């Protein structure tokens, strides 16, 4: 009995020391959570059910900032500047097969996805550099393709949201935020 009590006391003491040591070390929860969108959109569920194709066609990994009462375009994000298309790390898009964007072949692989928003259109940029934070070191010489698309007005969306929707020639990557929607057509 003494042995069990002494062991229990030692374990509790050790747990308290470890908890106190890590309390100031752990980072706070990010205000712009990371998210992933797949095409096909139900790929993760199909994978769990063993009904998925070998791999998805593509996925996008991005952080989801909030409007939070701010003026987004023309305020937080300057018109005409390269934007990381999210928050924190630059948004990444991965193609698990070759695709076409703006009529140009894009090889399977991982890329960074940027945008240049202006009032009535956005230019989407697929860039070879990966694992970058923000757009601070954006290098246009590493661009694979640029596509300019119109921007549509939309119902307000608080959190930046990206979803793929099927089209007759592939899928669109739809980007919603604030009262705007822009779609990048991807053919495969």
C-alpha positions as CSV (number, residue, x, y, z in Angstrom):
1,X,0.0,0.0,0.0
2,X,2.9,2.4,0.9
3,X,4.5,1.6,-2.4
4,X,1.3,2.5,-4.4
5,X,0.8,5.7,-2.5
6,X,4.4,6.8,-2.9
7,X,4.2,5.9,-6.6
8,X,1.0,7.9,-7.0
9,X,2.5,10.9,-5.2
10,X,5.6,10.8,-7.4
11,X,3.5,10.6,-10.6
12,X,1.4,13.5,-9.6
13,X,4.4,15.6,-8.7
14,X,6.2,14.8,-12.0
15,X,3.0,15.6,-13.9
16,X,2.7,19.0,-12.2
17,X,6.4,19.8,-13.0
18,X,6.0,18.8,-16.6
19,X,2.8,20.8,-16.9
20,X,4.4,23.9,-15.4
21,X,7.4,23.6,-17.7
22,X,5.4,23.3,-20.9
23,X,2.7,25.9,-20.0
24,X,4.8,28.9,-21.2
25,X,6.3,27.0,-24.2
26,X,3.2,25.9,-26.2
27,X,2.1,28.4,-28.9
28,X,-1.3,29.9,-28.7
29,X,-4.1,28.7,-30.9
30,X,-3.9,30.3,-34.3
31,X,-6.5,32.9,-35.1
32,X,-6.6,31.8,-38.8
33,X,-7.0,28.0,-38.7
34,X,-5.5,25.8,-41.4
35,X,-7.9,24.0,-43.7
36,X,-7.7,21.7,-46.7
37,X,-10.1,21.4,-49.7
38,X,-10.0,18.4,-52.0
39,X,-11.2,17.5,-55.4
40,X,-13.2,15.4,-55.4
41,X,-14.6,17.2,-52.3
42,X,-15.7,13.9,-50.8
43,X,-12.2,12.3,-51.2
44,X,-11.4,12.1,-47.4
45,X,-14.7,10.3,-46.7
46,X,-14.3,7.9,-49.7
47,X,-10.7,7.2,-48.5
48,X,-12.0,6.2,-45.0
49,X,-14.6,4.0,-46.7
50,X,-12.0,2.4,-49.0
51,X,-14.0,3.7,-52.0
52,X,-11.6,6.5,-53.1
53,X,-9.5,6.6,-56.2
54,X,-5.8,6.0,-55.6
55,X,-5.3,9.8,-55.1
56,X,-7.4,12.9,-55.4
57,X,-7.1,15.1,-58.5
58,X,-5.9,18.1,-56.3
59,X,-6.0,19.7,-53.0
60,X,-5.5,23.2,-51.6
61,X,-4.0,23.9,-48.1
62,X,-4.7,27.4,-46.7
63,X,-5.3,29.4,-43.6
64,X,-8.8,30.9,-43.1
65,X,-8.7,34.5,-41.8
66,X,-11.9,36.2,-40.6
67,X,-13.5,39.5,-41.8
68,X,-13.9,40.5,-38.1
69,X,-15.6,43.8,-39.1
70,X,-12.6,44.9,-41.3
71,X,-12.6,46.2,-44.8
72,X,-10.9,43.4,-46.6
73,X,-10.2,44.3,-50.2
74,X,-8.9,47.8,-50.6
75,X,-8.2,47.8,-46.8
76,X,-6.5,44.8,-45.2
77,X,-5.5,43.6,-48.7
78,X,-4.3,46.3,-51.1
79,X,-5.7,46.2,-54.6
80,X,-3.0,45.4,-57.1
81,X,-0.6,43.7,-54.6
82,X,0.3,40.0,-54.6
83,X,-1.6,38.3,-51.8
84,X,-0.8,34.9,-50.2
85,X,-4.5,33.9,-50.8
86,X,-5.1,33.4,-47.1
87,X,-3.2,34.1,-43.9
88,X,0.1,32.9,-42.4
89,X,1.9,30.6,-44.8
90,X,1.2,31.1,-48.5
91,X,-1.6,28.9,-49.8
92,X,-0.4,25.7,-51.5
93,X,-2.1,23.8,-54.2
94,X,-1.1,20.2,-55.1
95,X,-2.0,18.4,-58.3
96,X,-1.9,14.6,-58.2
97,X,-2.0,14.5,-62.0
98,X,-1.2,16.9,-64.8
99,X,-3.8,19.6,-65.3
100,X,-4.3,22.7,-67.5
101,X,-4.9,26.2,-66.2
102,X,-5.5,29.0,-68.6
103,X,-4.7,26.7,-71.5
104,X,-1.2,26.0,-70.1
105,X,-0.1,22.5,-69.0
106,X,0.8,22.3,-65.3
107,X,2.7,19.2,-64.2
108,X,1.6,17.2,-61.2
109,X,3.3,18.5,-58.1
110,X,3.0,21.0,-55.3
111,X,2.9,24.8,-55.9
112,X,2.1,28.0,-54.1
113,X,-1.1,29.8,-55.1
114,X,-1.2,33.6,-55.0
115,X,-3.7,36.2,-56.1
116,X,-3.6,39.8,-57.2
117,X,-7.1,41.2,-56.4
118,X,-8.5,44.4,-58.0
119,X,-12.0,45.7,-57.8
120,X,-13.5,43.7,-60.7
121,X,-11.0,40.9,-61.3
122,X,-8.4,38.7,-59.7
123,X,-5.2,37.3,-61.2
124,X,-4.5,33.8,-59.8
125,X,-0.8,32.9,-59.9
126,X,0.6,29.3,-59.7
127,X,4.2,29.6,-58.6
128,X,7.0,27.0,-58.2
129,X,8.2,28.2,-54.8
130,X,6.8,26.3,-51.9
131,X,7.0,26.4,-48.1
132,X,6.9,30.2,-48.0
133,X,5.4,32.5,-45.4
134,X,3.1,35.2,-46.8
135,X,4.0,36.9,-50.1
136,X,7.1,38.7,-48.8
137,X,9.5,36.8,-51.0
138,X,7.3,36.3,-54.0
139,X,9.4,35.8,-57.1
140,X,7.5,36.3,-60.4
141,X,10.3,34.5,-62.3
142,X,9.1,31.3,-60.6
143,X,5.5,31.7,-62.0
144,X,4.1,28.7,-63.8
145,X,0.9,30.3,-65.0
146,X,-1.2,33.5,-64.4
147,X,-4.9,33.6,-65.1
148,X,-7.2,36.6,-64.7
149,X,-10.8,36.0,-63.8
150,X,-13.8,38.2,-63.1
151,X,-14.9,38.7,-59.5
152,X,-18.5,38.2,-58.6
153,X,-20.5,39.8,-55.7
154,X,-21.6,37.2,-53.2
155,X,-23.5,36.9,-49.9
156,X,-21.1,37.9,-47.0
157,X,-18.7,35.1,-45.9
158,X,-17.0,35.7,-42.6
159,X,-14.2,33.2,-43.0
160,X,-12.1,32.8,-46.2
161,X,-13.4,29.6,-47.8
162,X,-12.1,27.6,-50.7
163,X,-14.1,24.8,-52.4
164,X,-13.8,22.9,-55.6
165,X,-16.9,22.4,-57.8
166,X,-17.1,20.1,-60.8
167,X,-17.3,21.5,-64.3
168,X,-17.7,20.0,-67.7
169,X,-13.9,20.2,-68.3
170,X,-12.6,19.7,-64.8
171,X,-13.3,21.8,-61.7
172,X,-13.2,25.3,-60.5
173,X,-11.5,26.4,-57.3
174,X,-14.0,28.9,-55.8
175,X,-12.6,31.4,-53.3
176,X,-15.2,33.2,-51.1
177,X,-14.5,36.0,-48.7
178,X,-16.3,39.0,-47.5
179,X,-18.8,39.8,-50.3
180,X,-16.6,38.4,-53.1
181,X,-16.2,35.2,-55.1
182,X,-13.5,34.4,-57.6
183,X,-13.1,31.1,-59.4
184,X,-10.0,29.5,-61.0
185,X,-10.9,27.1,-63.8
186,X,-8.7,23.9,-63.8
187,X,-9.1,21.4,-66.6
188,X,-8.1,17.7,-66.5
